[in-house]
């Protein structure tokens, strides 16, 4: 990978990390949203919170990251690197949003594909 590509992957990973922590502590664990969403469940914030809760419960984000990382291991060259980057971007939120047991494998596989020579 070129130094520019490495920088882009690191910036995307940092952005994914920051957005995931913002969602976790600003929307999912914030106590005010429990009261607001019980009174007004049709607000877009409450709909987002409910949908994200279902995605976390069914581990959709973690399974997506694992699937992308497994495919990235077998796809050659630049496409494999792109898939590994997408898997990394999906694995970070899965780790932060309560799906760590499955997402850790996706993160390791994606990282191994990113450091492997194309």
N, CA and C atoms as an extended XYZ file, in Angstrom:
354
Properties=species:S:1:pos:R:3:atomname:S:1:resname:S:1:resid:I:1 pbc="F F F"
N         0.836       -1.181        0.000 N   UNK     1
C         0.000        0.000        0.000 CA  UNK     1
C         0.879        1.242        0.000 C   UNK     1
N         0.421        2.231       -0.670 N   UNK     2
C         1.160        3.483       -0.718 CA  UNK     2
C         0.939        4.263        0.587 C   UNK     2
N         1.828        5.187        0.894 N   UNK     3
C         1.642        5.989        2.109 CA  UNK     3
C         0.323        6.774        2.103 C   UNK     3
N        -0.100        7.197        0.936 N   UNK     4
C        -1.375        7.917        0.836 CA  UNK     4
C        -2.542        6.996        1.182 C   UNK     4
N        -2.508        5.762        0.712 N   UNK     5
C        -3.571        4.805        1.015 CA  UNK     5
C        -3.613        4.482        2.502 C   UNK     5
N        -2.451        4.351        3.106 N   UNK     6
C        -2.386        4.079        4.537 CA  UNK     6
C        -3.005        5.225        5.324 C   UNK     6
N        -2.697        6.445        4.907 N   UNK     7
C        -3.257        7.608        5.578 CA  UNK     7
C        -4.777        7.660        5.440 C   UNK     7
N        -5.291        7.327        4.267 N   UNK     8
C        -6.737        7.319        4.053 CA  UNK     8
C        -7.408        6.262        4.918 C   UNK     8
N        -6.815        5.065        5.001 N   UNK     9
C        -7.382        3.998        5.830 CA  UNK     9
C        -7.377        4.414        7.297 C   UNK     9
N        -6.300        5.016        7.754 N   UNK    10
C        -6.227        5.451        9.147 CA  UNK    10
C        -7.238        6.549        9.449 C   UNK    10
N        -7.417        7.484        8.527 N   UNK    11
C        -8.406        8.538        8.737 CA  UNK    11
C        -9.835        7.983        8.751 C   UNK    11
N       -10.124        7.046        7.862 N   UNK    12
C       -11.449        6.423        7.857 CA  UNK    12
C       -11.692        5.624        9.133 C   UNK    12
N       -10.666        4.940        9.611 N   UNK    13
C       -10.796        4.181       10.855 CA  UNK    13
C       -11.027        5.116       12.041 C   UNK    13
N       -10.313        6.233       12.079 N   UNK    14
C       -10.502        7.199       13.166 CA  UNK    14
C       -11.899        7.822       13.111 C   UNK    14
N       -12.377        8.119       11.918 N   UNK    15
C       -13.719        8.671       11.769 CA  UNK    15
C       -14.781        7.661       12.202 C   UNK    15
N       -14.608        6.416       11.821 N   UNK    16
C       -15.526        5.362       12.226 CA  UNK    16
C       -15.528        5.198       13.746 C   UNK    16
N       -14.353        5.261       14.341 N   UNK    17
C       -14.206        5.152       15.797 CA  UNK    17
C       -14.952        6.289       16.498 C   UNK    17
N       -14.737        7.519       16.032 N   UNK    18
C       -15.360        8.684       16.664 CA  UNK    18
C       -16.885        8.661       16.512 C   UNK    18
N       -17.362        8.345       15.315 N   UNK    19
C       -18.808        8.294       15.096 CA  UNK    19
C       -19.471        7.183       15.921 C   UNK    19
N       -18.793        6.064       16.056 N   UNK    20
C       -19.352        4.953       16.827 CA  UNK    20
C       -19.463        5.300       18.311 C   UNK    20
N       -18.434        5.932       18.848 N   UNK    21
C       -18.515        6.345       20.248 CA  UNK    21
C       -19.553        7.438       20.443 C   UNK    21
N       -19.702        8.316       19.455 N   UNK    22
C       -20.758        9.317       19.537 CA  UNK    22
C       -22.140        8.690       19.571 C   UNK    22
N       -22.359        7.683       18.726 N   UNK    23
C       -23.645        6.973       18.735 CA  UNK    23
C       -23.870        6.229       20.041 C   UNK    23
N       -22.829        5.590       20.532 N   UNK    24
C       -22.993        4.785       21.739 CA  UNK    24
C       -23.317        5.653       22.948 C   UNK    24
N       -22.502        6.675       23.182 N   UNK    25
C       -22.690        7.453       24.397 CA  UNK    25
C       -23.643        8.636       24.215 C   UNK    25
N       -23.874        9.079       22.994 N   UNK    26
C       -24.783       10.185       22.776 CA  UNK    26
C       -26.213        9.777       22.510 C   UNK    26
N       -26.413        8.573       22.000 N   UNK    27
C       -27.768        8.145       21.638 CA  UNK    27
C       -28.206        6.883       22.369 C   UNK    27
N       -27.351        5.875       22.396 N   UNK    28
C       -27.772        4.591       22.958 CA  UNK    28
C       -27.778        4.584       24.491 C   UNK    28
N       -26.771        5.187       25.131 N   UNK    29
C       -26.659        5.111       26.583 CA  UNK    29
C       -27.089        6.389       27.299 C   UNK    29
N       -27.472        7.383       26.567 N   UNK    30
C       -27.896        8.640       27.181 CA  UNK    30
C       -29.274        8.468       27.800 C   UNK    30
N       -29.398        8.808       29.071 N   UNK    31
C       -30.640        8.582       29.803 CA  UNK    31
C       -31.812        9.409       29.331 C   UNK    31
N       -31.554       10.584       28.787 N   UNK    32
C       -32.666       11.433       28.348 CA  UNK    32
C       -33.455       10.807       27.210 C   UNK    32
N       -32.794        9.990       26.376 N   UNK    33
C       -33.483        9.407       25.231 CA  UNK    33
C       -34.489        8.341       25.632 C   UNK    33
N       -34.299        7.732       26.793 N   UNK    34
C       -35.271        6.740       27.256 CA  UNK    34
C       -36.617        7.413       27.500 C   UNK    34
N       -36.590        8.551       28.188 N   UNK    35
C       -37.828        9.271       28.451 CA  UNK    35
C       -38.439        9.864       27.203 C   UNK    35
N       -37.600       10.456       26.357 N   UNK    36
C       -38.109       11.068       25.126 CA  UNK    36
C       -38.721       10.017       24.212 C   UNK    36
N       -38.049        8.897       24.075 N   UNK    37
C       -38.525        7.863       23.140 CA  UNK    37
C       -39.737        7.107       23.686 C   UNK    37
N       -39.933        7.099       24.992 N   UNK    38
C       -41.149        6.468       25.507 CA  UNK    38
C       -42.357        7.380       25.310 C   UNK    38
N       -42.115        8.708       25.294 N   UNK    39
C       -43.210        9.655       25.056 CA  UNK    39
C       -43.491        9.862       23.575 C   UNK    39
N       -42.443        9.967       22.780 N   UNK    40
C       -42.586       10.258       21.352 CA  UNK    40
C       -41.789        9.243       20.522 C   UNK    40
N       -42.301        8.045       20.354 N   UNK    41
C       -41.520        7.014       19.660 CA  UNK    41
C       -41.354        7.239       18.156 C   UNK    41
N       -42.096        8.179       17.569 N   UNK    42
C       -42.008        8.397       16.132 CA  UNK    42
C       -40.981        9.452       15.741 C   UNK    42
N       -40.288       10.035       16.702 N   UNK    43
C       -39.217       10.980       16.362 CA  UNK    43
C       -38.117       10.238       15.614 C   UNK    43
N       -37.453       10.930       14.719 N   UNK    44
C       -36.431       10.273       13.905 CA  UNK    44
C       -35.277        9.773       14.772 C   UNK    44
N       -34.974       10.481       15.857 N   UNK    45
C       -33.908       10.021       16.751 CA  UNK    45
C       -34.281        8.708       17.424 C   UNK    45
N       -35.543        8.592       17.789 N   UNK    46
C       -36.010        7.363       18.430 CA  UNK    46
C       -36.074        6.208       17.440 C   UNK    46
N       -36.452        6.519       16.211 N   UNK    47
C       -36.457        5.488       15.173 CA  UNK    47
C       -35.039        5.005       14.890 C   UNK    47
N       -34.094        5.946       14.846 N   UNK    48
C       -32.696        5.581       14.653 CA  UNK    48
C       -32.194        4.733       15.807 C   UNK    48
N       -32.556        5.107       17.021 N   UNK    49
C       -32.143        4.359       18.207 CA  UNK    49
C       -32.727        2.938       18.193 C   UNK    49
N       -33.981        2.819       17.810 N   UNK    50
C       -34.619        1.503       17.754 CA  UNK    50
C       -34.002        0.628       16.662 C   UNK    50
N       -33.759        1.221       15.500 N   UNK    51
C       -33.152        0.463       14.404 CA  UNK    51
C       -31.730        0.037       14.743 C   UNK    51
N       -30.977        0.934       15.335 N   UNK    52
C       -29.619        0.593       15.748 CA  UNK    52
C       -29.627       -0.495       16.818 C   UNK    52
N       -30.604       -0.440       17.700 N   UNK    53
C       -30.747       -1.496       18.706 CA  UNK    53
C       -30.991       -2.858       18.085 C   UNK    53
N       -31.827       -2.897       17.048 N   UNK    54
C       -32.066       -4.165       16.354 CA  UNK    54
C       -30.817       -4.645       15.622 C   UNK    54
N       -30.092       -3.711       14.987 N   UNK    55
C       -28.848       -4.093       14.306 CA  UNK    55
C       -27.827       -4.649       15.287 C   UNK    55
N       -27.794       -4.076       16.482 N   UNK    56
C       -26.880       -4.570       17.511 CA  UNK    56
C       -27.348       -5.931       18.012 C   UNK    56
N       -28.645       -6.058       18.259 N   UNK    57
C       -29.175       -7.320       18.796 CA  UNK    57
C       -28.931       -8.489       17.852 C   UNK    57
N       -29.135       -8.281       16.569 N   UNK    58
C       -28.952       -9.353       15.593 CA  UNK    58
C       -27.528       -9.421       15.060 C   UNK    58
N       -26.641       -8.571       15.562 N   UNK    59
C       -25.221       -8.530       15.183 CA  UNK    59
C       -25.017       -8.357       13.677 C   UNK    59
N       -25.847       -7.566       13.067 N   UNK    60
C       -25.781       -7.363       11.626 CA  UNK    60
C       -24.463       -6.708       11.227 C   UNK    60
N       -24.042       -5.711       11.974 N   UNK    61
C       -22.816       -4.994       11.643 CA  UNK    61
C       -21.605       -5.921       11.768 C   UNK    61
N       -21.589       -6.734       12.803 N   UNK    62
C       -20.470       -7.663       12.998 CA  UNK    62
C       -20.432       -8.733       11.912 C   UNK    62
N       -21.592       -9.267       11.556 N   UNK    63
C       -21.629      -10.281       10.489 CA  UNK    63
C       -21.231       -9.685        9.147 C   UNK    63
N       -21.637       -8.446        8.897 N   UNK    64
C       -21.234       -7.766        7.665 CA  UNK    64
C       -19.712       -7.599        7.623 C   UNK    64
N       -19.141       -7.177        8.729 N   UNK    65
C       -17.688       -7.006        8.789 CA  UNK    65
C       -16.967       -8.336        8.606 C   UNK    65
N       -17.474       -9.383        9.228 N   UNK    66
C       -16.838      -10.690        9.088 CA  UNK    66
C       -16.949      -11.211        7.661 C   UNK    66
N       -18.106      -11.054        7.052 N   UNK    67
C       -18.266      -11.480        5.662 CA  UNK    67
C       -17.351      -10.719        4.717 C   UNK    67
N       -17.271       -9.402        4.888 N   UNK    68
C       -16.383       -8.604        4.040 CA  UNK    68
C       -14.921       -8.999        4.230 C   UNK    68
N       -14.528       -9.248        5.462 N   UNK    69
C       -13.125       -9.592        5.697 CA  UNK    69
C       -12.783      -10.979        5.146 C   UNK    69
N       -13.720      -11.910        5.224 N   UNK    70
C       -13.462      -13.240        4.653 CA  UNK    70
C       -13.362      -13.179        3.132 C   UNK    70
N       -14.232      -12.408        2.512 N   UNK    71
C       -14.163      -12.260        1.060 CA  UNK    71
C       -12.870      -11.537        0.672 C   UNK    71
N       -12.481      -10.541        1.458 N   UNK    72
C       -11.270       -9.771        1.155 CA  UNK    72
C       -10.015      -10.632        1.185 C   UNK    72
N       -10.028      -11.697        1.987 N   UNK    73
C        -8.861      -12.583        2.041 CA  UNK    73
C        -8.628      -13.308        0.722 C   UNK    73
N        -9.693      -13.555       -0.028 N   UNK    74
C        -9.577      -14.349       -1.245 CA  UNK    74
C        -9.573      -13.526       -2.524 C   UNK    74
N        -9.926      -12.252       -2.419 N   UNK    75
C        -9.958      -11.401       -3.603 CA  UNK    75
C        -8.592      -10.740       -3.769 C   UNK    75
N        -8.020      -10.819       -4.950 N   UNK    76
C        -6.662      -10.286       -5.124 CA  UNK    76
C        -6.628       -8.771       -5.331 C   UNK    76
N        -5.461       -8.252       -5.184 N   UNK    77
C        -5.062       -6.886       -5.520 CA  UNK    77
C        -5.893       -5.809       -4.842 C   UNK    77
N        -6.174       -4.783       -5.624 N   UNK    78
C        -6.798       -3.564       -5.101 CA  UNK    78
C        -8.225       -3.801       -4.587 C   UNK    78
N        -8.963       -4.678       -5.223 N   UNK    79
C       -10.327       -4.966       -4.785 CA  UNK    79
C       -10.327       -5.607       -3.406 C   UNK    79
N        -9.375       -6.494       -3.165 N   UNK    80
C        -9.246       -7.099       -1.844 CA  UNK    80
C        -8.892       -6.079       -0.775 C   UNK    80
N        -8.030       -5.127       -1.129 N   UNK    81
C        -7.688       -4.071       -0.179 CA  UNK    81
C        -8.888       -3.187        0.116 C   UNK    81
N        -9.686       -2.903       -0.902 N   UNK    82
C       -10.883       -2.101       -0.697 CA  UNK    82
C       -11.885       -2.832        0.196 C   UNK    82
N       -12.074       -4.112       -0.049 N   UNK    83
C       -12.979       -4.902        0.793 CA  UNK    83
C       -12.475       -4.994        2.231 C   UNK    83
N       -11.166       -5.125        2.399 N   UNK    84
C       -10.599       -5.173        3.745 CA  UNK    84
C       -10.777       -3.835        4.460 C   UNK    84
N       -10.654       -2.745        3.715 N   UNK    85
C       -10.885       -1.430        4.315 CA  UNK    85
C       -12.342       -1.284        4.740 C   UNK    85
N       -13.269       -1.716        3.900 N   UNK    86
C       -14.685       -1.677        4.271 CA  UNK    86
C       -14.973       -2.568        5.474 C   UNK    86
N       -14.327       -3.724        5.524 N   UNK    87
C       -14.505       -4.615        6.675 CA  UNK    87
C       -13.983       -3.961        7.955 C   UNK    87
N       -12.866       -3.274        7.848 N   UNK    88
C       -12.315       -2.569        9.002 CA  UNK    88
C       -13.259       -1.462        9.461 C   UNK    88
N       -13.816       -0.733        8.506 N   UNK    89
C       -14.742        0.357        8.821 CA  UNK    89
C       -16.021       -0.191        9.467 C   UNK    89
N       -16.430       -1.388        9.119 N   UNK    90
C       -17.601       -2.012        9.749 CA  UNK    90
C       -17.261       -2.686       11.076 C   UNK    90
N       -16.060       -3.198       11.205 N   UNK    91
C       -15.682       -3.929       12.420 CA  UNK    91
C       -15.507       -2.990       13.610 C   UNK    91
N       -15.029       -1.791       13.371 N   UNK    92
C       -14.820       -0.855       14.477 CA  UNK    92
C       -16.142       -0.500       15.162 C   UNK    92
N       -17.195       -0.110       14.425 N   UNK    93
C       -18.469        0.130       15.115 CA  UNK    93
C       -19.038       -1.124       15.775 C   UNK    93
N       -18.833       -2.266       15.158 N   UNK    94
C       -19.334       -3.501       15.773 CA  UNK    94
C       -18.643       -3.760       17.106 C   UNK    94
N       -17.358       -3.473       17.188 N   UNK    95
C       -16.645       -3.629       18.458 CA  UNK    95
C       -17.172       -2.658       19.507 C   UNK    95
N       -17.392       -1.431       19.109 N   UNK    96
C       -17.816       -0.404       20.056 CA  UNK    96
C       -19.287       -0.574       20.441 C   UNK    96
N       -20.095       -1.040       19.515 N   UNK    97
C       -21.530       -1.163       19.747 CA  UNK    97
C       -21.918       -2.579       20.162 C   UNK    97
N       -21.222       -3.132       21.134 N   UNK    98
C       -21.641       -4.323       21.878 CA  UNK    98
C       -21.592       -5.648       21.122 C   UNK    98
N       -20.860       -5.748       20.024 N   UNK    99
C       -20.744       -7.026       19.313 CA  UNK    99
C       -19.280       -7.463       19.236 C   UNK    99
N       -18.567       -7.297       20.317 N   UNK   100
C       -17.122       -7.484       20.301 CA  UNK   100
C       -16.696       -8.924       20.033 C   UNK   100
N       -17.458       -9.898       20.501 N   UNK   101
C       -17.019      -11.285       20.373 CA  UNK   101
C       -16.900      -11.724       18.915 C   UNK   101
N       -17.751      -11.241       18.069 N   UNK   102
C       -17.709      -11.607       16.654 CA  UNK   102
C       -16.868      -10.630       15.842 C   UNK   102
N       -16.942       -9.368       16.197 N   UNK   103
C       -16.261       -8.333       15.417 CA  UNK   103
C       -14.746       -8.383       15.553 C   UNK   103
N       -14.257       -8.949       16.636 N   UNK   104
C       -12.804       -9.003       16.800 CA  UNK   104
C       -12.170       -9.874       15.727 C   UNK   104
N       -12.832      -10.932       15.330 N   UNK   105
C       -12.304      -11.777       14.262 CA  UNK   105
C       -12.302      -11.037       12.930 C   UNK   105
N       -13.356      -10.282       12.682 N   UNK   106
C       -13.422       -9.496       11.456 CA  UNK   106
C       -12.322       -8.447       11.425 C   UNK   106
N       -12.079       -7.813       12.555 N   UNK   107
C       -11.038       -6.792       12.626 CA  UNK   107
C        -9.657       -7.389       12.379 C   UNK   107
N        -9.385       -8.537       12.979 N   UNK   108
C        -8.082       -9.181       12.798 CA  UNK   108
C        -7.902       -9.638       11.348 C   UNK   108
N        -8.930      -10.242       10.767 N   UNK   109
C        -8.831      -10.697        9.378 CA  UNK   109
C        -8.660       -9.528        8.415 C   UNK   109
N        -9.379       -8.439        8.646 N   UNK   110
C        -9.254       -7.267        7.791 CA  UNK   110
C        -7.856       -6.657        7.919 C   UNK   110
N        -7.349       -6.593        9.144 N   UNK   111
C        -6.009       -6.047        9.349 CA  UNK   111
C        -4.947       -6.926        8.696 C   UNK   111
N        -5.112       -8.241        8.802 N   UNK   112
C        -4.161       -9.145        8.146 CA  UNK   112
C        -4.196       -8.971        6.633 C   UNK   112
N        -5.354       -8.769        6.079 N   UNK   113
C        -5.440       -8.559        4.622 CA  UNK   113
C        -4.841       -7.221        4.221 C   UNK   113
N        -4.971       -6.225        5.070 N   UNK   114
C        -4.412       -4.915        4.743 CA  UNK   114
C        -2.878       -4.916        4.771 C   UNK   114
N        -2.290       -5.728        5.626 N   UNK   115
C        -0.822       -5.746        5.690 CA  UNK   115
C        -0.209       -6.758        4.731 C   UNK   115
N        -1.019       -7.649        4.190 N   UNK   116
C        -0.519       -8.621        3.232 CA  UNK   116
C        -0.226       -7.952        1.905 C   UNK   116
N         0.827       -8.358        1.271 N   UNK   117
C         1.162       -7.799       -0.040 CA  UNK   117
C         0.157       -8.262       -1.079 C   UNK   117
N        -0.263       -7.343       -1.902 N   UNK   118
C        -1.218       -7.689       -2.970 CA  UNK   118
C        -0.471       -8.423       -4.019 C   UNK   118
